[in-house]
Amino acid sequence: MKLKSKTILLILSFCFISANFSGCGIYSFSGISLSDEVKTISIQPFFNDISQGPANISQTFTNTLTDYYQQNTNLSLVQQEGDLQIEGGITGYRLQPVAPRSSGNNTQNDFASQTRLTLTVKVTFYNTTDDTFDFENRSFTFFKDFDNQSQNLTTIETELINEIFEQIVMDIFNASVANW
């Protein structure tokens, strides 16, 4: 019986501590560190500064970024002049051979068995209530490799871009509101 009462006491203590920390407005268990003054966010459409890739790549990124902030914060999305303001553009799209493979003695037939797709996004972030964590034209880059032998870029490009954007969005989120 003593073990059961200790367990209940431990659970109640944890709930009490959790309620105090999550209600203070400065820190939450999701890692977000925002003051109570911050209520809104504005995310401007990202521009496309690359010549390769899908025509809708900047819209895809803007939507992914907006969705992430809406799902992971209680901030209201506004068109302009948000307490937090994000803008930027897609500035890099690069395909690069990796994992070279030799086809034998003839070096003319050597090839890369994998290709790396690297995307770069430049972001400017402003917190109008506290400029401590503002940044301008900060580059966020991530890549994914794919197998040339079994996959064709045109069939997997959208999937690769979405996976890369998920990581870049998390990096931007951490740099802006999680202060990592």
Backbone hydrogen bonds, N-H to C=O, Kabsch-Sander energy under -0.5 kcal/mol:
donor,donor_aa,acceptor,acceptor_aa,energy
5,S,1,M,-1.8
6,K,2,K,-2.2
7,T,3,L,-2.1
8,I,4,K,-2.2
9,L,5,S,-2.3
10,L,6,K,-2.5
11,I,7,T,-2.4
12,L,8,I,-2.5
13,S,9,L,-2.3
14,F,10,L,-2.4
15,C,11,I,-2.4
16,F,12,L,-2.3
17,I,13,S,-2.6
18,S,14,F,-2.9
19,A,15,C,-2.4
20,N,16,F,-1.8
21,F,17,I,-2.4
22,S,18,S,-2.7
23,G,19,A,-1.2
24,C,21,F,-0.9
28,S,32,I,-0.9
31,G,28,S,-1.9
33,S,177,V,-3.5
34,L,32,I,-0.5
38,V,35,S,-1.3
39,K,37,E,-0.7
41,I,76,S,-2.5
42,S,84,L,-2.6
44,Q,42,S,-0.5
44,Q,86,I,-2.6
47,F,88,G,-2.0
49,D,47,F,-0.7
49,D,90,I,-2.5
57,I,54,P,-1.5
60,T,56,N,-2.5
61,F,57,I,-2.2
62,T,58,S,-2.5
63,N,59,Q,-2.5
64,T,60,T,-2.3
65,L,61,F,-2.8
66,T,62,T,-2.6
67,D,63,N,-2.7
68,Y,64,T,-2.0
69,Y,65,L,-2.1
70,Q,66,T,-2.3
71,Q,67,D,-2.3
72,N,68,Y,-1.7
73,T,69,Y,-1.1
76,S,39,K,-2.8
78,V,41,I,-2.7
84,L,40,T,-1.6
85,Q,126,Y,-2.8
86,I,42,S,-2.7
87,E,124,T,-2.0
89,G,122,K,-2.0
90,I,47,F,-2.8
91,T,89,G,-0.7
91,T,120,T,-2.0
92,G,120,T,-1.7
94,R,118,T,-2.7
96,Q,116,R,-2.1
98,V,114,Q,-3.1
101,R,111,F,-3.5
107,T,105,N,-0.8
109,N,106,N,-1.3
110,D,107,T,-1.2
111,F,101,R,-2.3
113,S,99,A,-2.4
113,S,111,F,-0.5
114,Q,98,V,-1.7
115,T,146,F,-2.5
116,R,96,Q,-3.3
117,L,144,K,-3.0
118,T,94,R,-2.8
118,T,116,R,-0.6
119,L,142,F,-2.4
120,T,92,G,-2.0
121,V,140,F,-2.7
122,K,89,G,-2.6
123,V,138,R,-2.4
124,T,87,E,-3.1
125,F,135,F,-3.1
126,Y,85,Q,-2.4
128,T,83,D,-3.1
128,T,126,Y,-0.6
130,D,127,N,-0.8
133,F,130,D,-0.7
134,D,131,D,-1.2
135,F,125,F,-2.0
138,R,123,V,-2.7
140,F,121,V,-2.6
142,F,119,L,-1.8
144,K,117,L,-1.9
146,F,115,T,-2.5
148,N,113,S,-2.2
148,N,146,F,-0.5
149,Q,113,S,-0.8
151,Q,147,D,-1.6
155,T,152,N,-1.4
156,I,152,N,-1.2
156,I,153,L,-0.6
157,E,153,L,-2.0
160,L,156,I,-2.6
161,I,157,E,-2.8
162,N,158,T,-2.4
163,E,159,E,-2.1
164,I,160,L,-2.5
165,F,161,I,-2.9
166,E,162,N,-2.0
167,Q,163,E,-1.4
168,I,164,I,-2.4
169,V,165,F,-2.9
170,M,166,E,-1.9
171,D,167,Q,-2.2
172,I,168,I,-2.4
173,F,169,V,-2.8
174,N,170,M,-2.6
175,A,171,D,-2.1
176,S,172,I,-2.1
177,V,173,F,-2.4
178,A,173,F,-1.5
180,W,174,N,-2.6
